[in-house]
């Protein structure tokens, strides 16, 4: 673990707690119908939106990945963020509290 990584354990722990709670969520399908039921939330979509919003908040995909832009992890995150944003990462920008900001 690098010095930088050890300086941010609270942010990492908070992210893990928040994402774990999100992964445990369910959604209602067919609300108000005879077929209404609960199913697991779409965590892949949630993760894509979260990472894309973080990229927008820090100034873009490359700024998000500046720590190790050539790593295999960065390549996969880049693909996910760029695929989600479809050329308009700014529309995913949020306030610090997570609420949407108009670009």
Backbone as CSV, one residue per row, in Angstrom:
resi,resn,N_x,N_y,N_z,CA_x,CA_y,CA_z,C_x,C_y,C_z
1,UNK,0.847,-1.175,0.000,0.000,0.000,0.000,0.892,1.236,0.000
2,UNK,0.585,2.204,-0.848,1.377,3.426,-0.917,0.942,4.398,0.164
3,UNK,1.764,5.421,0.371,1.436,6.437,1.361,0.108,7.111,1.016
4,UNK,-0.122,7.394,-0.285,-1.365,8.042,-0.711,-2.577,7.168,-0.382
5,UNK,-2.470,5.863,-0.641,-3.588,4.962,-0.365,-3.888,4.904,1.132
6,UNK,-2.853,4.879,1.972,-3.079,4.788,3.404,-3.627,6.084,3.981
7,UNK,-3.479,7.197,3.261,-3.990,8.479,3.739,-5.490,8.621,3.518
8,UNK,-6.116,7.744,2.741,-7.525,7.884,2.392,-8.402,6.705,2.838
9,UNK,-8.102,6.031,3.935,-8.911,4.846,4.273,-10.367,5.153,4.570
10,UNK,-10.651,6.324,5.120,-12.039,6.636,5.444,-12.888,6.758,4.189
11,UNK,-12.373,7.407,3.145,-13.125,7.547,1.895,-13.363,6.183,1.258
12,UNK,-12.380,5.332,1.290,-12.527,3.990,0.719,-13.546,3.183,1.532
13,UNK,-13.437,3.235,2.835,-14.376,2.502,3.691,-15.801,3.014,3.487
14,UNK,-15.966,4.331,3.382,-17.298,4.902,3.164,-17.863,4.472,1.810
15,UNK,-17.009,4.433,0.796,-17.464,3.995,-0.528,-17.895,2.536,-0.497
16,UNK,-17.136,1.705,0.205,-17.487,0.286,0.308,-18.825,0.115,1.012
17,UNK,-19.028,0.844,2.087,-20.303,0.766,2.821,-21.455,1.204,1.922
18,UNK,-21.285,2.333,1.230,-22.357,2.858,0.372,-22.663,1.913,-0.785
19,UNK,-21.629,1.379,-1.418,-21.855,0.486,-2.556,-22.416,-0.868,-2.116
20,UNK,-22.027,-1.324,-0.945,-22.595,-2.566,-0.418,-24.085,-2.385,-0.152
21,UNK,-24.466,-1.264,0.434,-25.890,-0.984,0.674,-26.641,-0.913,-0.649
22,UNK,-26.049,-0.275,-1.643,-26.699,-0.177,-2.954,-26.865,-1.561,-3.588
23,UNK,-25.871,-2.411,-3.429,-25.939,-3.754,-4.010,-27.026,-4.608,-3.365
24,UNK,-27.381,-4.291,-2.142,-28.407,-5.052,-1.426,-29.823,-4.544,-1.695
25,UNK,-29.952,-3.437,-2.408,-31.273,-2.876,-2.683,-32.061,-3.774,-3.632
26,UNK,-33.366,-3.618,-3.558,-34.256,-4.284,-4.507,-35.086,-3.221,-5.204
27,UNK,-35.697,-3.618,-6.290,-36.601,-2.713,-6.999,-37.914,-3.440,-7.241
28,UNK,-38.978,-2.652,-7.331,-40.302,-3.210,-7.588,-40.526,-3.253,-9.091
29,UNK,-40.926,-4.403,-9.577,-41.246,-4.583,-10.988,-42.749,-4.839,-11.092
30,UNK,-43.389,-4.183,-12.039,-44.824,-4.377,-12.248,-45.685,-3.800,-11.141
31,UNK,-45.263,-2.673,-10.583,-45.997,-2.059,-9.468,-47.474,-1.865,-9.816
32,UNK,-48.335,-2.275,-8.901,-49.765,-2.102,-9.062,-50.440,-3.131,-9.948
33,UNK,-49.691,-4.131,-10.389,-50.282,-5.170,-11.231,-50.313,-6.488,-10.468
34,UNK,-50.980,-7.465,-11.041,-51.043,-8.788,-10.419,-49.656,-9.439,-10.389
35,UNK,-48.745,-8.946,-11.224,-47.407,-9.533,-11.332,-46.354,-8.738,-10.564
36,UNK,-46.779,-7.845,-9.681,-45.824,-7.034,-8.921,-44.899,-7.937,-8.113
37,UNK,-43.606,-7.649,-8.194,-42.629,-8.419,-7.423,-41.345,-7.610,-7.244
38,UNK,-40.527,-8.089,-6.331,-39.247,-7.461,-6.039,-38.133,-8.256,-6.718
39,UNK,-37.137,-7.522,-7.209,-35.953,-8.188,-7.734,-34.743,-7.345,-7.379
40,UNK,-33.586,-7.927,-7.514,-32.345,-7.218,-7.194,-32.203,-5.981,-8.075
41,UNK,-31.661,-4.928,-7.475,-31.392,-3.718,-8.247,-30.314,-4.009,-9.281
42,UNK,-30.259,-3.193,-10.309,-29.256,-3.347,-11.372,-27.957,-2.698,-10.913
43,UNK,-27.117,-3.476,-10.215,-25.896,-2.921,-9.659,-24.907,-2.494,-10.737
44,UNK,-24.860,-3.178,-11.846,-23.935,-2.791,-12.918,-24.260,-1.385,-13.409
45,UNK,-25.544,-1.100,-13.589,-25.941,0.248,-14.015,-25.593,1.275,-12.946
46,UNK,-25.874,0.948,-11.700,-25.570,1.853,-10.605,-24.075,2.156,-10.561
47,UNK,-23.238,1.131,-10.651,-21.786,1.323,-10.607,-21.315,2.177,-11.779
48,UNK,-21.889,1.952,-12.954,-21.516,2.738,-14.128,-21.873,4.208,-13.930
49,UNK,-23.051,4.481,-13.392,-23.475,5.860,-13.161,-22.605,6.517,-12.092
50,UNK,-22.305,5.798,-11.027,-21.470,6.352,-9.959,-20.085,6.709,-10.493
51,UNK,-19.433,5.790,-11.187,-18.093,6.066,-11.707,-18.104,7.191,-12.738
52,UNK,-19.132,7.250,-13.558,-19.235,8.313,-14.553,-19.459,9.657,-13.873
53,UNK,-20.265,9.690,-12.834,-20.477,10.927,-12.083,-19.197,11.392,-11.398
54,UNK,-18.455,10.466,-10.839,-17.177,10.826,-10.210,-16.224,11.389,-11.263
55,UNK,-16.174,10.755,-12.431,-15.326,11.271,-13.512,-15.732,12.694,-13.880
56,UNK,-17.023,12.938,-14.008,-17.505,14.281,-14.338,-17.131,15.274,-13.248
57,UNK,-17.244,14.871,-12.005,-16.958,15.762,-10.882,-15.490,16.145,-10.779
58,UNK,-14.593,15.291,-11.270,-13.160,15.601,-11.192,-12.614,16.190,-12.484
59,UNK,-13.461,16.338,-13.499,-13.025,16.986,-14.729,-12.940,16.105,-15.952
60,UNK,-13.263,14.827,-15.825,-13.289,13.944,-16.983,-12.643,12.602,-16.707
61,UNK,-12.729,11.737,-17.689,-12.228,10.364,-17.543,-10.732,10.331,-17.285
62,UNK,-9.973,11.088,-18.033,-8.511,11.042,-17.873,-8.078,11.620,-16.533
63,UNK,-8.784,12.625,-16.028,-8.477,13.166,-14.704,-8.766,12.123,-13.630
64,UNK,-9.845,11.376,-13.810,-10.189,10.309,-12.873,-9.085,9.260,-12.805
65,UNK,-8.485,8.973,-13.943,-7.514,7.880,-14.048,-6.065,8.347,-14.021
66,UNK,-5.822,9.587,-13.680,-4.482,10.172,-13.747,-3.449,9.441,-12.885
67,UNK,-3.873,8.775,-11.852,-2.931,8.081,-10.963,-2.196,6.934,-11.623
68,UNK,-2.843,6.215,-12.513,-2.231,5.091,-13.245,-2.976,4.916,-14.555
69,UNK,-2.863,5.846,-15.483,-3.672,5.820,-16.702,-3.433,4.626,-17.617
70,UNK,-2.288,3.979,-17.507,-1.983,2.852,-18.393,-2.269,1.487,-17.801
71,UNK,-2.833,1.435,-16.604,-3.071,0.152,-15.952,-4.257,-0.564,-16.575
72,UNK,-4.341,-1.870,-16.351,-5.473,-2.631,-16.879,-6.763,-2.186,-16.191
73,UNK,-6.670,-1.813,-14.902,-7.860,-1.342,-14.198,-8.360,-0.041,-14.826
74,UNK,-7.427,0.862,-15.119,-7.798,2.143,-15.740,-8.449,1.908,-17.100
75,UNK,-7.935,0.958,-17.842,-8.516,0.671,-19.156,-9.973,0.227,-19.023
76,UNK,-10.242,-0.642,-18.062,-11.617,-1.108,-17.872,-12.530,0.004,-17.365
77,UNK,-12.051,0.822,-16.434,-12.855,1.941,-15.941,-13.105,2.933,-17.074
78,UNK,-12.085,3.208,-17.882,-12.230,4.107,-19.033,-13.329,3.606,-19.978
79,UNK,-13.315,2.315,-20.269,-14.342,1.743,-21.143,-15.738,1.905,-20.544
80,UNK,-15.848,1.652,-19.238,-17.139,1.756,-18.569,-17.646,3.199,-18.555
81,UNK,-16.784,4.129,-18.163,-17.184,5.537,-18.084,-17.495,6.088,-19.472
82,UNK,-16.612,5.842,-20.423,-16.834,6.373,-21.770,-18.078,5.760,-22.415
83,UNK,-18.315,4.486,-22.164,-19.518,3.850,-22.699,-20.787,4.382,-22.071
84,UNK,-20.721,4.689,-20.793,-21.883,5.243,-20.095,-22.150,6.677,-20.533
85,UNK,-21.100,7.489,-20.590,-21.246,8.914,-20.911,-21.568,9.157,-22.379
86,UNK,-21.144,8.262,-23.237,-21.365,8.420,-24.680,-21.020,9.824,-25.170
87,UNK,-19.819,10.272,-24.765,-19.315,11.543,-25.253,-19.749,12.769,-24.463
88,UNK,-20.556,12.615,-23.429,-21.040,13.768,-22.672,-20.956,13.491,-21.170
89,UNK,-19.735,13.360,-20.678,-19.549,13.050,-19.265,-20.088,14.163,-18.367
90,UNK,-20.091,15.412,-18.845,-20.549,16.533,-18.016,-21.997,16.403,-17.563
91,UNK,-22.819,15.713,-18.326,-24.224,15.588,-17.908,-24.382,14.709,-16.668
92,UNK,-23.315,14.057,-16.235,-23.342,13.225,-15.033,-22.778,13.941,-13.813
93,UNK,-22.375,15.212,-13.986,-21.793,15.969,-12.887,-22.822,16.168,-11.779
94,UNK,-22.360,16.111,-10.529,-23.232,16.287,-9.370,-22.608,17.290,-8.404
95,UNK,-23.437,17.771,-7.469,-22.924,18.520,-6.325,-22.209,17.530,-5.418
96,UNK,-21.517,18.026,-4.413,-20.850,17.149,-3.448,-21.830,16.207,-2.760
97,UNK,-23.106,16.612,-2.669,-24.095,15.765,-1.997,-24.712,14.733,-2.933
98,UNK,-24.251,14.694,-4.188,-24.738,13.692,-5.131,-25.900,14.149,-5.995
99,UNK,-26.451,15.344,-5.730,-27.571,15.804,-6.539,-27.068,16.343,-7.869
100,UNK,-27.884,16.206,-8.889,-27.493,16.540,-10.257,-27.247,18.031,-10.449
101,UNK,-26.228,18.349,-11.253,-25.929,19.723,-11.648,-26.121,19.805,-13.145
102,UNK,-26.843,20.804,-13.620,-27.001,20.973,-15.073,-25.684,21.419,-15.662
103,UNK,-25.204,20.753,-16.716,-23.929,21.159,-17.334,-24.032,22.502,-18.014
